[in-house]
Amino acid sequence: MTAAPVLYSFRRCPYAIRARLAIAASGQEVELREVVLRDKPAEMLEASPKGTVPVLVLPQGQVLEESLDVIEWALAREDREGWREFPETVLSQMDALVRECDGPFKTALDCYKYPNHYENIDPIEQRATGAAFIRKLDLRLSASAFLFGERFSYADAAILPFVRQFAHVDKDWFWGEDWPNVTAWLDAFIAGDRFAGVMKKYKQWQSGEKGVAFYA
């Protein structure tokens, strides 16, 4: 039998969450190795010296170091829930929205959540920048249950973990704001079986151990 791909992951990292969501949705089995970011295993750093998660090491030796590449790999193997079964024009819109999430929104999120890591940063100003993106999502969700229609898509999976992280910086403030469509979308995601499945807790992987079999 061919060995399963190895996924180095950290439970709470939004990049790793969205990679696990796609792997679960595609039904691909991987060997999950839960890492602690302050104690990164040598095997992970050898595969990907940049030291961030997720890292997917394929049996042939190819290494995928970016979450979107892991998503692409999983859905190319089997997109059994149709996450990318949309017209090309819609897929381009999805990609643009994900880029906005990963760029300006993620920058504002980091500055809001970790203001002490930056110089001359006002976390409330950064929160306001992030809130503008949330309101953009809320407007989209006023027309449909998900970002691009009535079914869950690649864009929902890619963006929701970061909205969740933004919301959890100050839960009272976030859930008190006037963006009911976003809160309903986020609440349903957090309460769902898929999220519960990808957020199971595993002990830290140690060199020489077998990882956890992870799949849908």
Secondary structure, DSSP 4 states (H G I P E B T S, - for coil): -PPPPEEEE-TT-HHHHHHHHHHHHHT--EEEEE-BTTB--HHHHHH-TT--S-EEE-TTS-EE-SHHHHHHHHHHH--TT-TT-S-HHHHHHHHHHHHHIIIIIHHHHHHHH-GGGSSS--HHHHHHHHHHHHHHHHHHHTSSSBTTBSS--HHHHHHHHHHHHHHHHSHHHHHHSS-HHHHHHHHHHHHSHHHHHHT---PPP-TTS--EEE--
